[in-house]
Amino acid sequence: MSKYVLFFSYTPETWERMMMKPADRTAAVRGLLESVGGELESLYYMFGDRDGLVIFDAPEAQDAAAVSLTVNTTGAFAHLETHALIAPTDLTRVLEKAGSARESYRRPGD
């Protein structure tokens, strides 16, 4: 499985509904992820440009995309942003491949 992070921001209307009916959203998030074969690692709310983040595992990129599309179509979110995460141990291989690929790439204008 690959690991992803999904940053989100709620709409003002969603915050209002949540204030009127407070509830822990962890079970809902976990259920969505499990429906595509994924696993919830963590759900956090935060201060700043975004309201929260979800770190999760998914079998394939298509599964992570399905989660994002499902959530996005609810209209409850003002912003969603999903990124694949790279473990430090995997970055070494990425850097090696980038070094090899660089030999065959020319900058624009060269």
Secondary structure per residue as TSV (DSSP state, phi and psi in degrees):
chain	resnum	aa	ss	phi	psi
A	1	M	-	360.0	150.9
A	2	S	E	-103.3	154.7
A	3	K	E	-104.0	140.7
A	4	Y	E	-133.8	157.3
A	5	V	E	-124.2	135.5
A	6	L	E	-119.6	114.5
A	7	F	E	-90.5	142.3
A	8	F	E	-143.3	155.8
A	9	S	E	-135.3	133.3
A	10	Y	E	-81.3	156.9
A	11	T	-	-75.8	160.0
A	12	P	H	-57.6	-35.8
A	13	E	H	-64.6	-37.2
A	14	T	H	-66.9	-43.7
A	15	W	H	-58.9	-41.1
A	16	E	H	-62.4	-45.4
A	17	R	H	-61.8	-40.6
A	18	M	H	-67.5	-35.4
A	19	M	H	-67.7	-34.9
A	20	M	H	-74.2	-26.0
A	21	K	S	-141.6	74.1
A	22	P	-	-61.8	138.2
A	23	A	-	-159.9	152.7
A	24	D	-	-77.3	122.7
A	25	R	-	-87.2	-0.5
A	26	T	H	-57.8	-45.8
A	27	A	H	-63.0	-39.2
A	28	A	H	-65.3	-42.7
A	29	V	H	-66.3	-45.5
A	30	R	H	-59.6	-43.4
A	31	G	H	-62.1	-42.2
A	32	L	H	-61.9	-47.3
A	33	L	H	-63.4	-42.7
A	34	E	H	-65.1	-28.4
A	35	S	H	-66.5	-20.2
A	36	V	T	-109.8	13.4
A	37	G	T	85.6	12.4
A	38	G	-	-95.7	177.0
A	39	E	E	-137.0	135.9
A	40	L	E	-79.9	126.9
A	41	E	E	-93.9	-49.3
A	42	S	E	-160.7	153.3
A	43	L	E	-131.8	124.1
A	44	Y	E	-133.8	146.4
A	45	Y	E	-101.4	155.6
A	46	M	-	-153.9	164.5
A	47	F	S	-90.9	152.8
A	48	G	S	124.2	-154.0
A	49	D	S	-65.7	-26.6
A	50	R	S	-120.6	156.0
A	51	D	S	-86.0	-24.0
A	52	G	E	-174.4	180.0
A	53	L	E	-148.4	152.8
A	54	V	E	-125.1	127.6
A	55	I	E	-107.2	127.3
A	56	F	E	-148.7	161.8
A	57	D	E	-106.0	143.4
A	58	A	E	-141.0	145.8
A	59	P	S	-58.5	-42.8
A	60	E	S	-144.0	164.7
A	61	A	H	-58.9	-34.5
A	62	Q	H	-62.4	-33.9
A	63	D	H	-69.2	-41.9
A	64	A	H	-64.1	-39.8
A	65	A	H	-64.4	-38.4
A	66	A	H	-63.5	-39.2
A	67	V	H	-61.6	-48.5
A	68	S	H	-60.4	-44.9
A	69	L	H	-65.3	-40.9
A	70	T	H	-59.6	-48.8
A	71	V	H	-67.9	-41.3
A	72	N	H	-62.8	-34.9
A	73	T	T	-77.4	-4.1
A	74	T	T	-76.4	-20.0
A	75	G	S	78.1	3.4
A	76	A	-	-84.3	-10.0
A	77	F	E	-118.0	137.5
A	78	A	E	-85.5	-25.6
A	79	H	E	-152.4	136.6
A	80	L	E	-135.4	140.7
A	81	E	E	-149.2	116.4
A	82	T	E	-112.4	134.3
A	83	H	E	-132.3	140.4
A	84	A	E	-76.3	138.3
A	85	L	-	-100.5	147.0
A	86	I	-	-118.0	122.7
A	87	A	-	-69.6	148.7
A	88	P	H	-54.7	-36.1
A	89	T	H	-68.6	-28.3
A	90	D	H	-81.2	-22.4
A	91	L	H	-62.5	-32.5
A	92	T	H	-57.7	-46.2
A	93	R	H	-65.2	-38.8
A	94	V	H	-60.8	-46.0
A	95	L	H	-64.3	-39.2
A	96	E	H	-62.5	-45.1
A	97	K	H	-64.5	-40.4
A	98	A	H	-63.6	-39.1
A	99	G	H	-62.8	-41.7
A	100	S	H	-68.5	-42.1
A	101	A	H	-67.0	-30.4
A	102	R	H	-59.9	-31.6
A	103	E	T	-63.6	-25.6
A	104	S	T	-103.5	5.2
A	105	Y	-	-111.6	137.7
A	106	R	-	-113.1	139.2
A	107	R	-	-65.8	150.9
A	108	P	T	-57.5	134.3
A	109	G	T	90.5	-8.6
A	110	D	-	-88.3	360.0
